[in-house]
Amino acid sequence: MSRAGGAPTSTRAGGAPTSTRAGGNTARVFIAVVLLTAGILAWAAVPMTGSGVSAWIAFSFAAGSAVTGTIRLILTGTGAALAADYAPAPGGLTGRLYIPVPERVWRGVRSTLITMPSPQVMIVAVLALEALHPRRPWHTAILGIALLGYLLALHLAESAARLAVFRPQLPLIVAGICLAGISVGAAALPTGGAGAGSGWLAVLAAAAAIVAVALALPV
């Protein structure tokens, strides 16, 4: 443990401060969230040619919430974004009453952006946009896996946790991905006749669903 300019910093055997490593991890996770957001929007939107008004409305909601969600992540990532708003102002009540108007407006805008459910709105809009496209099972499965990766990366970015935090949920995540693949295979089968292949696939999907539910139950 060492101090530089009065602020405590810890170092490891490699010699690099822990705060520096944490900052690098946060930056990488933030970049991953931004790239996943852009990829999800592009994957769900293509193709937009010939799409109706509903698809364009869903895309507008998805793109707008993606922008506000990125701004929200930047604001929450600066550290104590809201704590500064509610910190005691110099001079007590008199100091709070005489906060300049531009600063009060900025605090209100920042608080609104941070508390907005932008990620949730983006996910709902993206799923609606995908539902408005023609039937494409494999495309939907890849979109679902990308959304899962987005949620995991978003959690890491907001909580500053490490990837190992998902280790207890790893079996459930793997089972969910496998179940999505089986569902896509079942949806891709022709609906004209129900052969032995589709019957075995239905049994396998049911077994995978039971395993996924068993993994989700608390032990």
N, C-alpha and C positions, 0 to 999 in steps of 0.2 A: 504494500500500500504506500503510495507516495502522494505528495501534494505539489501542485504547480499553480501558483497564483491563488492559493487558498482553497482550490477545489480538489477534493480527493479523487484520485484515479488509481485503479488497480492494474497491475501488470501480471502477465503469465510468463511461463518459461521461455516462450518465443521472444519476449521482449516488447511486444506490441501491446499498447494499452487496451484494456477490455472495452472501453468506451469507443475507441477507434474501430475495433472489430465489429461492435454492435452497430455503429453507424454505417459501416460497409454492408452488413447484412440487411439493414433496413433499406438502404438504397437499392440493393439487388431485388428485394421483395417488392418494393414500390415499382421498379421497372417491370417486374414480372406481372404485376397487377395491371399496369397500363397496357402492356403487350397483349395480355389475355383479354382485356376489355375491347381493344381494337379488333383482335381476331374474332371474338364472339360476335361483335356487331357485323363485321364483314361476312362471316360464315352464315349468320342467320338472314342477312339481307339479300345475298346473291341467290337467284337473280331478281332484280327489282323491275326489270323490263316487263311491261304488261301487267304490273301489279295494280290492284285497285286502291281506292282512297284509304281503306282500312289498313292496308299494309304500310302505306306512307305515314299514316298517323302513328301506328305502332313503332315504326322506325324513328320517327321524330321523338317520341317519348323515350325510346331506348338511347338514342344519341344524346339527348338533353340530360337524361339522368346519368349517363356515363361521364359527361363533362362535369356536372355538379358533384358526382361521386369522386372524381379525381381531385377536384378542388377541396372537397371535404377531407380526403386522405392527406393532402398536403397540409391543411390547417391542423388536423389532429396530430400529424407527425411532427409538427414544430415543437410539441411538448407544452403541456399546461396551457393550451389555447383558451379554454374556458376558465381556467383558474385565474388568469390575469383579469378577466372581466369581473369576477366576484371578489377579487382581493381588496382589502381595506384601502380606500383612497386616502392620500395625505390630507389631514385636516378633518377626518371623520365625515359626518353627514354633510357638512358644508362643502368639503372637497368633492363628494359624490354629486352634489347638486350642481356644481359649477364645472362639470366635465364638458369640454367643448363639444358642440353639436356634431362636427364631422367624426370625432372619435366615438360618440354615442351611436351614430349611424353605422359606422364600421363594426362596432361591437354587435349591434343587432343583426347585421348582414352575416357576420361570421358565425354567430350563434345559430342563425337559421340554417346556414349551409351545413353546419356540423350535425344538427339534429334532424335534418331531412333524411328520410329513408331512401336515399338515392340508389344503393345497390339492390334493394328489394324491388323498386320500381323498374330498374333496368332489366332484372331477371324476368319479371312478369311480362314486360313489353317484348323482350326477346323471344320468350316462349309463345306469345301471341303472334309475333311475326312469323315464327316457324310454322305455327298451326295454319296460318293463312296461305302458305305455299302448298303446292301439290305434295302428294304422299311420297316421302323419300326416307325410308327407315334408317339407312346407314348414316345419312346426313344428320338426322335427328340424334342418333346415338353419339356421334362425335361432338355435337353441340352440347349434349348432356354431360359428357366427360369434361369438356372445356369449362362448362359452368361449375362443375365440381372443383376443378383446379382453381378457378377464379375465387370461389368461396374460401378454399383453404388458404390461398395466398392472401386474400383480404383479411382473414383472421390473423395471419402472421404479421401483416403490416400494421394492423390496428392494436394488437396486443404486444408487439415486439417479442413474441415468443419464438422459439426455435422449432425446426421441423419435427424434432423428436416428440413434441407435444401430441402429435397424432398417432404415436405408436400404439396406444391402447385401441384406437379406432381402426387400425390398419386392416384387420380381418373383415370388418364390416364394409370398409371402402372397397376392398378387393371383391367381396361378394356382390356388392352393388354394381360394380363395373361388369362383372361376369353376367349378372342378371340382365343388365342392359344389352349385352351382346346377344344373349339367348333370346330376349324379346325382339331384338331386331331381326334375328334369323327367323323367328316365327312369323313376324310381320312381312318378311320378304317372300315367304312361301306363297305359291299361287293359291287363290281361294276357291278354285273350281272344284277340286276333288280333295278329299282328306285321305291321304295315304298313310302308310306305316311310318314314314319319316316324320310327318307332321304330328302323329300321335306320340312318338317317342320324344319329340321336341317339346310337346306340351307337358309330358311327364317330367322331363328334365327341368323345364322352367318352374313347375310347381315345386320340385325338390329344392331348387336353388332359392326360391322364395321362402320356403320353410327354413332353410339354413340361414338366410339373411335375417329373418325375424328372430331366430334363436340367438344369433350373434348380437342383435340389438337389445335383447332382454338384459336387464341388470343382473349381475351375478352376486 
